[in-house]
Amino acid sequence: MLDKKKIKEKLEVERDILLEELRDMGKLNTDTGEWEATPEELATPETDQNDMADRFEDFEARSSMIKTLEPRLNSILKALKGLNRDSFGKCEVCKKEIEMTRLEANPAARTCKEHLEN
């Protein structure tokens, strides 16, 4: 049986972790609703091209990580929003119940194992 309370707790924990990680790498643009990378703050002023290159590489890594974390956060938020709907825990493709093992591993899952690629 689907334990929505347990699933909600898991979703909230993951949401909080994702938000903390995103805040460490960037900021939320309130105009677009999207996360944007911010450069790491420097303790000393940039002194040469190597420092600038390192800072650029760090910024690119932050941007890449945000592109990975933001969709996961959106998936978690969508799952939390839909948790009380009758359709929660049902595959969006075939409408059958999503396997409990899948929901335990990924409480934001929207498809059953059979339709994992959709």
Backbone as CSV, one residue per row, in Angstrom:
resi,resn,N_x,N_y,N_z,CA_x,CA_y,CA_z,C_x,C_y,C_z
1,MET,0.839,-1.189,0.000,0.000,0.000,0.000,0.882,1.249,0.000
2,LEU,0.429,2.249,-0.680,1.171,3.492,-0.841,1.128,4.310,0.452
3,ASP,2.286,4.518,1.061,2.392,5.306,2.288,2.768,6.737,1.898
4,LYS,1.748,7.557,1.669,1.981,8.918,1.182,2.726,9.780,2.202
5,LYS,2.539,9.500,3.480,3.249,10.267,4.511,4.756,10.021,4.409
6,LYS,5.127,8.763,4.248,6.544,8.412,4.116,7.134,9.001,2.830
7,ILE,6.364,8.918,1.756,6.822,9.473,0.479,6.981,10.986,0.592
8,LYS,6.031,11.637,1.244,6.111,13.091,1.426,7.373,13.469,2.197
9,GLU,7.679,12.719,3.238,8.880,13.002,4.035,10.139,12.866,3.187
10,LYS,10.207,11.796,2.384,11.371,11.608,1.518,11.499,12.741,0.501
11,LEU,10.366,13.135,-0.077,10.373,14.229,-1.052,10.834,15.534,-0.408
12,GLU,10.354,15.810,0.791,10.728,17.050,1.475,12.207,17.070,1.836
13,VAL,12.745,15.929,2.268,14.172,15.861,2.586,14.994,16.116,1.327
14,GLU,14.630,15.452,0.233,15.380,15.651,-1.004,15.244,17.082,-1.512
15,ARG,14.043,17.658,-1.404,13.836,19.056,-1.808,14.774,19.978,-1.043
16,ASP,14.860,19.788,0.270,15.694,20.651,1.099,17.175,20.509,0.734
17,ILE,17.605,19.277,0.462,18.999,19.043,0.068,19.289,19.724,-1.263
18,LEU,18.384,19.560,-2.221,18.575,20.181,-3.539,18.609,21.702,-3.440
19,LEU,17.713,22.265,-2.651,17.700,23.722,-2.489,19.001,24.228,-1.883
20,GLU,19.514,23.512,-0.904,20.782,23.908,-0.286,21.924,23.841,-1.299
21,GLU,21.968,22.767,-2.079,23.017,22.633,-3.088,22.899,23.726,-4.148
22,LEU,21.687,24.012,-4.580,21.494,25.064,-5.583,21.896,26.431,-5.041
23,ARG,21.557,26.689,-3.790,21.932,27.983,-3.182,23.446,28.123,-3.052
24,ASP,24.151,27.006,-2.879,25.607,27.046,-2.793,26.252,27.370,-4.138
25,MET,25.545,27.106,-5.226,26.117,27.289,-6.561,25.550,28.475,-7.324
26,GLY,24.426,28.983,-6.872,23.815,30.045,-7.651,22.713,30.735,-6.888
27,LYS,21.844,31.357,-7.668,20.703,32.062,-7.077,19.505,31.883,-7.994
28,LEU,18.331,32.020,-7.416,17.093,31.902,-8.168,16.775,33.248,-8.792
29,ASN,16.622,33.255,-10.101,16.215,34.468,-10.806,14.707,34.585,-10.648
30,THR,14.259,35.570,-9.895,12.833,35.704,-9.613,12.023,36.101,-10.847
31,ASP,12.671,36.681,-11.841,11.963,37.054,-13.070,11.647,35.832,-13.929
32,THR,12.593,34.904,-14.018,12.412,33.731,-14.878,12.009,32.487,-14.105
33,GLY,12.244,32.476,-12.787,11.964,31.298,-11.988,13.004,30.210,-12.162
34,GLU,14.139,30.536,-12.782,15.194,29.559,-13.027,16.420,29.888,-12.189
35,TRP,17.178,28.823,-11.880,18.415,28.988,-11.126,19.539,29.384,-12.074
36,GLU,20.387,30.299,-11.612,21.532,30.762,-12.393,22.796,30.618,-11.556
37,ALA,23.830,30.131,-12.195,25.108,29.974,-11.502,25.678,31.339,-11.150
38,THR,26.373,31.376,-10.018,27.093,32.578,-9.635,28.553,32.183,-9.427
39,PRO,29.473,33.069,-9.777,30.885,32.736,-9.577,31.217,32.632,-8.098
40,GLU,32.168,31.763,-7.806,32.619,31.608,-6.428,33.273,32.905,-5.979
41,GLU,32.982,33.294,-4.747,33.582,34.516,-4.223,35.055,34.266,-3.935
42,LEU,35.854,35.226,-4.298,37.296,35.108,-4.111,37.732,35.803,-2.837
43,ALA,38.694,35.192,-2.171,39.254,35.806,-0.968,40.227,36.920,-1.350
44,THR,40.861,36.753,-2.497,41.807,37.760,-2.984,41.418,38.153,-4.404
45,PRO,41.814,39.339,-4.836,41.487,39.742,-6.206,42.194,38.834,-7.216
46,GLU,41.565,38.694,-8.389,42.176,37.898,-9.453,43.475,38.577,-9.882
47,THR,44.534,37.780,-9.963,45.826,38.389,-10.255,46.389,38.021,-11.618
48,ASP,46.003,36.871,-12.161,46.563,36.507,-13.463,45.550,35.697,-14.270
49,GLN,45.963,35.336,-15.468,45.064,34.620,-16.376,44.723,33.223,-15.853
50,ASN,45.643,32.596,-15.153,45.362,31.271,-14.596,44.236,31.341,-13.562
51,ASP,44.259,32.345,-12.713,43.196,32.521,-11.733,41.855,32.758,-12.429
52,MET,41.887,33.561,-13.476,40.669,33.842,-14.221,40.150,32.579,-14.902
53,ALA,41.053,31.788,-15.451,40.663,30.536,-16.105,40.068,29.566,-15.082
54,ASP,40.691,29.478,-13.912,40.164,28.609,-12.861,38.764,29.045,-12.439
55,ARG,38.591,30.330,-12.318,37.289,30.859,-11.913,36.231,30.582,-12.987
56,PHE,36.631,30.711,-14.254,35.706,30.413,-15.339,35.330,28.926,-15.342
57,GLU,36.309,28.055,-15.137,36.032,26.612,-15.092,35.082,26.276,-13.939
58,ASP,35.294,26.915,-12.794,34.411,26.698,-11.653,32.993,27.158,-11.979
59,PHE,32.878,28.292,-12.647,31.568,28.813,-13.025,30.873,27.853,-13.994
60,GLU,31.622,27.321,-14.953,31.060,26.360,-15.910,30.598,25.092,-15.189
61,ALA,31.373,24.637,-14.221,30.993,23.447,-13.449,29.719,23.716,-12.649
62,ARG,29.622,24.903,-12.074,28.419,25.280,-11.332,27.208,25.319,-12.265
63,SER,27.389,25.891,-13.438,26.294,25.969,-14.416,25.825,24.577,-14.812
64,SER,26.773,23.701,-15.045,26.446,22.328,-15.429,25.693,21.612,-14.316
65,MET,26.131,21.788,-13.092,25.482,21.136,-11.968,24.068,21.675,-11.771
66,ILE,23.885,22.961,-11.953,22.547,23.542,-11.836,21.624,22.951,-12.900
67,LYS,22.138,22.742,-14.102,21.332,22.147,-15.174,20.921,20.718,-14.845
68,THR,21.647,20.069,-13.955,21.303,18.718,-13.515,20.339,18.756,-12.330
69,LEU,20.604,19.630,-11.374,19.816,19.668,-10.140,18.448,20.328,-10.307
70,GLU,18.371,21.351,-11.144,17.112,22.096,-11.269,15.956,21.226,-11.789
71,PRO,16.155,20.403,-12.823,15.043,19.541,-13.247,14.618,18.543,-12.160
72,ARG,15.589,18.054,-11.394,15.243,17.134,-10.304,14.422,17.860,-9.254
73,LEU,14.806,19.082,-8.905,14.032,19.871,-7.945,12.615,20.091,-8.474
74,ASN,12.489,20.430,-9.739,11.161,20.651,-10.317,10.311,19.379,-10.263
75,SER,10.945,18.239,-10.482,10.248,16.964,-10.401,9.767,16.702,-8.974
76,ILE,10.604,17.003,-8.007,10.251,16.830,-6.593,9.088,17.759,-6.223
77,LEU,9.166,19.012,-6.649,8.102,19.971,-6.338,6.781,19.547,-6.974
78,LYS,6.848,19.046,-8.194,5.639,18.575,-8.878,5.036,17.387,-8.129
79,ALA,5.888,16.473,-7.667,5.406,15.313,-6.914,4.755,15.754,-5.602
80,LEU,5.370,16.691,-4.902,4.789,17.183,-3.648,3.432,17.837,-3.895
81,LYS,3.340,18.585,-4.981,2.090,19.266,-5.308,0.980,18.264,-5.646
82,GLY,1.343,17.164,-6.293,0.346,16.193,-6.719,0.143,15.031,-5.773
83,LEU,0.799,15.072,-4.632,0.769,13.947,-3.693,-0.639,13.552,-3.267
84,ASN,-1.539,14.479,-3.117,-2.884,14.173,-2.634,-3.882,13.866,-3.746
85,ARG,-3.414,13.851,-4.967,-4.299,13.493,-6.076,-4.434,11.977,-6.172
86,ASP,-5.561,11.536,-6.683,-5.783,10.096,-6.873,-4.804,9.510,-7.878
87,SER,-4.309,10.330,-8.782,-3.399,9.840,-9.826,-1.965,9.667,-9.320
88,PHE,-1.668,10.137,-8.111,-0.313,10.002,-7.600,0.014,8.531,-7.395
89,GLY,1.192,8.135,-7.843,1.620,6.744,-7.711,1.171,5.873,-8.864
90,LYS,0.560,6.506,-9.871,0.127,5.778,-11.059,0.947,6.246,-12.253
91,CYS,1.271,5.308,-13.106,2.073,5.583,-14.297,1.335,6.562,-15.208
92,GLU,2.034,7.589,-15.648,1.430,8.572,-16.548,1.169,7.999,-17.935
93,VAL,1.775,6.858,-18.258,1.601,6.260,-19.579,0.465,5.238,-19.578
94,CYS,0.565,4.230,-18.696,-0.415,3.130,-18.714,-1.465,3.234,-17.612
95,LYS,-1.289,4.174,-16.690,-2.218,4.423,-15.579,-2.242,3.307,-14.536
96,LYS,-1.324,2.345,-14.624,-1.228,1.290,-13.612,-0.411,1.818,-12.432
97,GLU,-0.518,1.134,-11.287,0.240,1.517,-10.100,1.748,1.411,-10.380
98,ILE,2.485,2.396,-9.939,3.948,2.348,-10.030,4.434,1.398,-8.944
99,GLU,5.392,0.568,-9.275,5.916,-0.421,-8.336,6.432,0.272,-7.078
100,MET,6.142,-0.326,-5.904,6.577,0.253,-4.630,8.098,0.383,-4.563
101,THR,8.809,-0.598,-5.104,10.273,-0.517,-5.068,10.760,0.697,-5.842
102,ARG,10.069,1.008,-6.933,10.437,2.186,-7.730,10.129,3.467,-6.957
103,LEU,8.964,3.533,-6.339,8.608,4.729,-5.575,9.500,4.903,-4.350
104,GLU,9.920,3.799,-3.764,10.832,3.909,-2.621,12.187,4.447,-3.058
105,ALA,12.633,4.027,-4.232,13.914,4.499,-4.750,13.809,5.915,-5.291
106,ASN,12.671,6.235,-5.904,12.473,7.550,-6.503,11.033,7.976,-6.252
107,PRO,10.765,8.638,-5.116,9.390,9.005,-4.780,8.749,9.986,-5.761
108,ALA,9.535,10.577,-6.642,8.986,11.490,-7.642,8.746,10.797,-8.981
109,ALA,8.881,9.476,-9.007,8.700,8.729,-10.256,7.308,8.981,-10.820
110,ARG,7.258,9.133,-12.140,5.977,9.397,-12.803,5.546,8.249,-13.710
111,THR,6.438,7.261,-13.861,6.108,6.109,-14.700,6.516,4.818,-13.997
112,CYS,5.904,3.730,-14.430,6.288,2.416,-13.922,7.603,2.005,-14.594
113,LYS,8.156,0.889,-14.150,9.418,0.414,-14.709,9.311,0.155,-16.205
114,GLU,8.172,-0.357,-16.638,7.981,-0.672,-18.053,8.093,0.570,-18.929
115,HIS,7.642,1.698,-18.417,7.633,2.948,-19.199,8.692,3.940,-18.713
116,LEU,9.740,3.410,-18.152,10.811,4.228,-17.583,11.414,5.194,-18.593
117,GLU,11.533,4.800,-19.831,12.177,5.625,-20.859,11.273,6.720,-21.397
118,ASN,9.983,6.697,-21.084,9.047,7.685,-21.643,9.101,8.984,-20.885
